[in-house]
Amino acid sequence: MATIETNTELGRQVKADAKQYVLHSWSVQDALDPIAVAGGEGRYFWDYDGKRYLDFASQLVNVSIGHQHPKIVAAIKEQAEKLCTIGPPMATEARSTLARLLAEVTPGDLQMSFFTNGGAEANENAVKLARWYTGRHKIIARYRSYHGATAGAITLTGDPRRWPAEPGIPGVVRMLDPYTYRCPAGHPDPCPVCTGAPHLEEILQYEGAHTVAAVILETVVGTNGIIVPPDGYLQGIREVCDRHGILLIADEVMAGFGRTGKWFGVENWNVVPDILTVAKGINSGYVPLGAMIVRKPIADWVRDKYFAGGLTYSGHPLACASGVASIEAFKEEGIVENSAEMGDVFAEKLRELQEKHPSIGDVRGLGCFWGLELVKNRETREPLVPFNAVGEDFAPMARVSKAALERGLYLMTHWNVIMVCPPLTITREEIDEGIGILDEALSIADEHAA
């Protein structure tokens, strides 16, 4: 572990400047109390007072390889000394190598990549390409989705974060999610919504399959609850899409690159999407980077056509160099395999917490991608806090997070779900440390549970 030096005065200045001059995302500015972060290493980061925090959220579920991985830091330095930036029309070693590596590690015949600065741009371009390729205009997305905050991506997003940006882009149609813990249609098992195909077929009946270009979905829902689809769901969606000539876009900005214990989440169900969108874990956010990766038929189709899409920083050399180094480290260090192995540990430890804490209604996840859904009553499944809770309504969850933070555990929560998504390099000992703190913090949630 790196030497942790304290500088309380600088920490106060950093925090004061952040409060005064930085417009922070998804926050009430006056209510924000940011941690002034001085450094990080592995699964930990620390503040200017020298207090360490175990990062059980990988920040925004993106620092998959951990903080300050030496191989990635070295790759960025080496690339910076060689060539800091160059335009997208050029061919560079880092960009070309990363595109080839992505074709190698992605499933099926996913072959050609368009590089972006993040997941939102990857999804924007996926929709643009799907409409162009099919000649259709409608896109079917789900309610418990998050696809990004740019104009098109926020329209695709189903959760309330889209409301301030509405009306948004035209042509987006909603479908319900395979949320088996509380089926959105109120159905018992087997549910036509949660099995996928019947629900999608019904929507296509109303919308006209010939007008639908693509279905976009998070393979495993991320911030909206870590919702893992039941076996058969993705296969059913794939079959319906194939039958109607509709493209399947899998948003694996969170679920990709080992997060579920497989290189990509779709591999848990042996499904190959037509377009795969990635970011976050592609290089753990060391430099902003995302990609839209398309299957061979689309790649072949687009080769002799003018691709009307572009970004000044598409395939930025520093970003691509860090992506190459990350994929190499994943292979050399068995990081995907560690995620799968630690997933078994999380399954056991989190379900032990569920037996102990009446506030835990459901435990679900794969690999290092888990959600604890907190409830007031297990029988009624009433959420600990309401849907889209803010302010005082959200207080019980805020108290849980604060208690964990005070004990040195950084958590990410969304409404009534605690997301347990540490770096994929986490060890058993660190899991035990985090679970121990989480155990203490959950006693606060239990105060609200019957």
C-alpha positions in Angstrom: 0.0 0.0 0.0 1.3 3.5 -0.9 2.3 5.8 1.9 -0.6 7.9 2.9 0.4 11.5 3.7 -2.0 13.9 5.4 -2.7 17.5 4.5 -5.8 18.6 6.2 -5.5 22.2 5.1 -5.3 21.3 1.4 -8.2 19.0 1.8 -10.4 21.8 3.2 -9.4 24.0 0.2 -10.2 21.3 -2.3 -13.6 20.7 -0.7 -14.4 24.4 -0.5 -13.4 25.0 -4.1 -15.5 22.0 -5.2 -18.6 23.4 -3.4 -18.1 26.9 -4.8 -17.1 26.3 -8.4 -18.0 22.7 -9.5 -21.5 21.8 -10.7 -21.8 18.2 -9.5 -23.9 15.7 -11.3 -27.2 14.3 -10.0 -27.0 16.3 -6.8 -28.6 19.1 -4.9 -25.5 21.4 -4.8 -26.1 22.8 -1.3 -26.7 19.4 0.2 -23.6 17.8 -1.2 -20.7 17.0 1.1 -18.0 15.5 -1.1 -15.0 13.6 0.2 -11.8 15.4 -0.8 -9.9 12.4 -2.2 -6.1 12.6 -2.0 -5.2 9.2 -3.5 -6.0 5.6 -4.1 -4.6 2.2 -4.6 -6.1 -1.2 -5.3 -9.5 -1.4 -3.7 -9.0 1.6 -1.4 -9.0 5.4 -1.7 -8.2 7.9 1.0 -8.8 11.6 2.0 -6.5 14.3 3.0 -6.8 13.4 6.7 -5.4 10.0 5.9 -8.7 8.1 6.3 -9.0 5.0 4.1 -12.2 3.8 2.4 -12.8 0.4 1.0 -14.4 1.1 -2.4 -17.4 -1.3 -2.5 -18.8 0.7 -5.5 -15.8 0.9 -7.8 -16.7 4.6 -7.8 -19.5 4.5 -10.4 -19.1 0.8 -11.1 -16.2 1.7 -13.4 -12.9 1.2 -11.6 -13.0 -2.5 -12.2 -9.3 -3.1 -12.1 -8.9 -1.0 -9.0 -7.2 2.3 -8.3 -3.8 3.1 -9.8 -3.1 -0.2 -11.4 0.7 0.1 -12.3 0.3 -1.5 -15.8 -2.3 1.0 -16.9 -0.6 4.0 -15.4 2.6 3.0 -17.2 0.8 2.6 -20.5 -0.7 6.1 -20.2 2.8 7.5 -19.4 4.4 5.7 -22.3 1.7 6.7 -24.8 1.9 10.4 -23.6 5.6 10.4 -24.3 5.1 8.9 -27.7 1.9 10.7 -29.0 -0.6 12.4 -26.8 -3.3 12.9 -29.4 -4.1 12.6 -33.0 -7.3 12.9 -35.1 -9.7 10.0 -35.7 -9.0 9.8 -39.4 -5.4 8.6 -38.6 -4.4 5.1 -37.7 -2.6 4.7 -34.5 -1.1 1.6 -32.8 -3.1 2.0 -29.6 -6.4 2.4 -31.4 -5.8 -0.4 -33.9 -4.6 -2.8 -31.3 -7.5 -2.1 -29.0 -10.0 -2.6 -31.8 -8.4 -6.0 -32.6 -8.4 -7.0 -28.9 -12.1 -6.2 -28.6 -12.9 -8.4 -31.6 -11.0 -11.2 -29.9 -12.5 -10.9 -26.4 -16.1 -10.2 -27.3 -18.5 -13.1 -28.0 -19.5 -14.4 -31.4 -18.8 -12.4 -34.5 -18.7 -8.9 -32.9 -16.0 -7.4 -35.0 -15.7 -3.7 -35.6 -15.5 -0.9 -33.0 -16.4 2.8 -33.1 -14.7 4.5 -30.2 -16.4 7.1 -28.0 -15.7 9.1 -24.8 -18.1 7.0 -22.7 -21.3 4.9 -22.6 -23.8 7.6 -23.5 -22.1 8.3 -26.8 -21.8 4.6 -27.5 -25.5 4.2 -27.1 -26.3 7.3 -29.1 -24.3 5.9 -32.1 -25.7 2.5 -31.7 -29.3 3.9 -32.1 -28.2 6.0 -35.1 -26.6 3.0 -36.8 -29.5 0.7 -36.0 -31.9 3.2 -37.6 -29.7 3.6 -40.7 -29.1 -0.1 -41.1 -32.7 -1.2 -40.8 -34.4 1.9 -42.4 -36.8 1.9 -39.4 -37.1 4.5 -36.7 -38.6 3.1 -33.4 -36.4 1.9 -30.5 -37.8 -0.2 -27.7 -36.2 0.4 -24.3 -37.1 -0.6 -20.8 -38.3 1.4 -17.8 -35.6 0.4 -15.3 -32.8 1.4 -17.6 -30.1 3.9 -17.6 -28.3 4.5 -20.9 -26.6 7.9 -20.4 -27.3 11.6 -19.9 -26.9 13.0 -23.5 -30.0 14.0 -25.4 -30.7 10.7 -27.1 -29.4 8.4 -24.3 -31.4 10.1 -21.6 -34.6 9.6 -23.7 -33.7 5.9 -24.0 -33.3 5.9 -20.2 -36.5 4.8 -18.4 -35.9 6.0 -14.9 -36.9 9.4 -13.6 -33.6 11.0 -14.5 -35.1 11.5 -18.0 -37.9 13.7 -16.8 -36.1 17.1 -16.8 -34.9 16.4 -20.4 -38.3 15.5 -21.9 -39.8 15.4 -24.5 -36.5 14.1 -25.8 -35.9 12.4 -29.2 -38.9 10.8 -31.0 -39.5 7.1 -31.6 -38.7 5.6 -28.2 -41.2 3.0 -27.0 -41.1 1.4 -23.5 -41.3 -2.2 -22.3 -41.3 -3.6 -18.8 -38.4 -5.2 -17.1 -37.8 -8.8 -16.0 -37.9 -7.7 -12.3 -38.9 -11.1 -10.8 -38.8 -9.9 -7.2 -41.7 -7.5 -7.8 -43.0 -8.1 -11.3 -44.0 -4.7 -12.8 -47.2 -6.3 -14.3 -48.1 -8.0 -11.0 -47.9 -11.5 -12.6 -47.0 -14.7 -10.8 -44.4 -17.1 -12.3 -44.2 -17.9 -15.1 -44.6 -14.3 -16.1 -45.0 -13.2 -19.7 -43.1 -10.0 -18.9 -40.2 -11.6 -17.1 -39.8 -14.4 -19.7 -39.4 -11.6 -22.3 -40.7 -12.9 -25.6 -44.5 -12.7 -25.0 -44.3 -9.2 -23.7 -42.1 -8.0 -26.6 -44.4 -9.7 -29.1 -47.4 -7.9 -27.7 -45.6 -4.5 -27.9 -44.6 -5.3 -31.5 -48.2 -6.1 -32.3 -49.2 -2.6 -31.2 -46.3 -0.7 -32.6 -45.7 -2.6 -35.9 -42.6 -4.7 -36.0 -41.8 -3.2 -39.4 -41.3 0.2 -37.7 -38.9 -1.0 -35.0 -35.2 -0.7 -35.6 -33.8 -2.1 -32.3 -34.4 -3.2 -28.8 -31.8 -1.7 -26.4 -31.4 -3.1 -22.9 -28.9 -3.4 -20.1 -27.9 -7.1 -20.0 -28.0 -6.9 -16.2 -29.7 -3.7 -15.0 -27.2 -1.5 -13.2 -28.1 1.5 -11.1 -31.8 0.7 -11.2 -31.5 -2.3 -9.0 -28.9 -4.9 -10.2 -31.7 -6.9 -11.9 -30.5 -10.2 -13.3 -32.7 -11.6 -16.0 -34.1 -15.1 -15.5 -32.7 -17.9 -17.7 -34.4 -17.8 -21.0 -35.2 -14.1 -21.0 -32.4 -12.8 -23.2 -32.7 -15.9 -25.5 -36.4 -15.1 -25.9 -35.7 -11.4 -26.8 -33.0 -12.5 -29.2 -35.4 -14.9 -31.0 -38.1 -12.4 -31.4 -35.7 -9.8 -32.7 -34.3 -12.3 -35.3 -37.8 -13.2 -36.4 -38.8 -9.6 -37.1 -35.5 -8.2 -38.4 -34.9 -6.1 -35.3 -31.4 -5.4 -34.0 -30.6 -6.2 -30.4 -28.4 -3.6 -28.7 -26.8 -4.8 -25.4 -25.7 -2.0 -23.2 -22.9 -3.5 -21.1 -21.4 -0.2 -19.9 -21.6 -1.6 -16.4 -22.0 -5.4 -17.0 -19.1 -5.7 -19.4 -15.5 -6.6 -18.8 -15.8 -9.2 -16.1 -18.3 -7.5 -13.9 -20.7 -10.6 -13.9 -17.9 -13.1 -13.8 -17.8 -13.5 -17.6 -16.0 -11.2 -20.0 -19.4 -9.9 -21.0 -22.8 -10.4 -19.3 -24.5 -11.8 -22.4 -22.1 -14.8 -22.2 -24.0 -16.0 -19.1 -26.9 -16.8 -21.5 -25.0 -17.5 -24.7 -26.5 -14.6 -26.5 -24.7 -12.5 -29.1 -26.2 -9.0 -29.6 -26.0 -7.2 -32.9 -24.4 -4.2 -31.3 -22.6 -4.2 -27.9 -21.9 -0.9 -26.2 -19.2 -0.7 -23.6 -17.3 1.9 -21.5 -16.4 2.0 -17.7 -14.6 -1.4 -17.3 -12.9 -1.2 -20.7 -10.1 0.7 -19.0 -11.6 1.4 -15.5 -12.2 5.0 -16.4 -8.5 6.0 -16.2 -9.1 8.0 -19.3 -12.6 8.6 -20.7 -13.4 5.8 -23.2 -16.3 3.8 -24.6 -17.1 1.8 -27.7 -19.8 0.6 -30.0 -19.0 -2.9 -31.3 -20.9 -4.3 -34.2 -21.4 -7.9 -35.6 -19.8 -8.9 -38.9 -23.0 -8.5 -41.1 -23.3 -4.8 -40.0 -19.5 -4.3 -40.3 -19.6 -5.7 -43.9 -22.6 -3.6 -44.8 -21.1 -0.3 -43.6 -17.7 -0.7 -45.2 -18.7 0.8 -48.6 -21.0 3.5 -47.1 -20.4 6.9 -45.6 -20.6 6.5 -41.8 -22.3 9.7 -40.6 -20.9 9.7 -37.1 -17.8 11.2 -35.5 -16.2 12.6 -32.3 -13.1 14.8 -32.0 -11.7 12.4 -29.4 -12.8 9.1 -30.9 -10.1 6.6 -30.2 -8.0 9.0 -28.3 -4.5 7.5 -28.0 -4.1 7.8 -24.3 -7.5 6.2 -23.7 -6.9 3.4 -26.2 -3.4 2.7 -24.7 -5.0 2.3 -21.3 -7.7 0.0 -22.8 -5.0 -2.2 -24.3 -3.1 -2.4 -21.0 -6.3 -3.2 -19.2 -7.3 -6.1 -21.4 -3.7 -7.4 -21.2 -3.8 -7.2 -17.4 -7.2 -8.9 -17.2 -5.8 -11.8 -19.1 -2.4 -12.0 -17.3 -3.9 -11.6 -13.8 -7.1 -13.7 -14.2 -9.3 -10.8 -13.2 -12.4 -12.2 -14.9 -11.8 -15.5 -13.1 -11.4 -13.7 -9.8 -14.7 -11.9 -10.3 -16.4 -15.2 -10.8 -14.7 -16.8 -7.8 -15.5 -13.8 -5.6 -19.1 -13.9 -6.9 -19.5 -17.2 -5.1 -18.2 -15.6 -1.9 -20.5 -12.7 -2.2 -23.5 -15.0 -2.9 -22.8 -16.8 0.4 -21.9 -13.7 2.5 -24.8 -11.5 1.4 -27.3 -14.3 1.9 -26.0 -14.7 5.4 -26.7 -11.0 5.9 -30.2 -11.5 4.6 -30.8 -14.2 7.2 -29.7 -11.8 9.9 -31.3 -8.6 8.8 -35.1 -8.3 8.3 -34.6 -5.2 6.2 -33.0 -7.2 3.4 -35.9 -8.3 1.1 -33.9 -9.7 -1.8 -30.3 -10.5 -2.7 -29.4 -10.8 -6.4 -26.3 -10.6 -8.6 -23.5 -12.2 -10.4 -19.7 -11.9 -10.1 -18.9 -8.6 -8.4 -22.3 -7.1 -9.3 -24.8 -7.4 -6.5 -27.8 -5.7 -5.1 -29.4 -5.8 -1.7 -33.0 -4.6 -1.9 -34.1 -3.2 1.4 -37.7 -3.3 2.5 -39.9 -2.3 5.5 -41.6 -5.7 5.5 -40.6 -8.9 3.8 -44.1 -10.2 3.4 -45.5 -7.1 1.7 -42.1 -6.2 0.1 -42.8 -2.5 0.8 -39.6 -0.7 -0.2 -37.6 0.8 2.7 -37.8 4.2 0.8 -40.3 5.1 -2.0 -39.5 4.9 -5.7 -37.6 8.0 -6.7 -37.2 9.1 -3.1 -35.4 12.3 -2.3 -34.9 14.4 0.8 -36.4 13.2 4.0 -38.1 10.3 2.2 -34.6 9.0 1.4 -33.3 9.5 4.9 -33.2 5.8 6.0 -31.0 4.8 3.1 -28.8 7.9 3.6 -28.3 7.0 7.2 -27.1 3.5 6.2 -24.6 4.9 3.7 -23.4 7.4 6.2 -22.9 4.8 8.9 -20.9 2.7 6.4 -18.8 5.6 5.3 -18.0 6.6 8.9 -16.6 3.1 9.4 -14.5 3.3 6.2 -16.8 1.6 3.6 -17.9 3.5 0.5 -21.3 2.3 -0.9 -23.4 3.2 -3.8 -27.2 3.2 -3.3 -30.1 3.9 -5.6 -33.5 4.3 -4.0 -33.9 1.2 -1.8 -31.1 -0.9 -3.2 -27.5 -1.1 -1.9 -25.2 -1.9 -4.8 -22.2 -4.1 -3.9 -19.9 -3.6 -6.9 -16.2 -3.5 -5.7 -13.2 -3.7 -8.1 -12.9 -7.2 -9.6 -9.5 -7.6 -8.0 -11.0 -7.7 -4.5 -9.7 -10.4 -2.1 -11.6 -12.6 0.3 -10.1 -10.7 3.2 -11.4 -7.4 1.8 -14.8 -8.9 1.2 -14.9 -9.9 4.9 -13.9 -6.4 5.9 -16.6 -4.8 3.8 -19.3 -7.3 4.8 -18.4 -6.7 8.5 -19.0 -3.0 8.1 -22.1 -3.5 6.0 -23.5 -5.8 8.7 -23.2 -3.0 11.3 -24.7 -0.3 9.0 -27.7 -2.5 8.2 -28.8 -2.4 11.8 -30.0 1.1 11.0 -32.2 -0.2 8.2 -33.6 -2.9 10.5 -35.0 -0.1 12.7 -37.5 0.7 9.9 -38.3 -3.0 9.2 -41.2 -4.9 10.7 
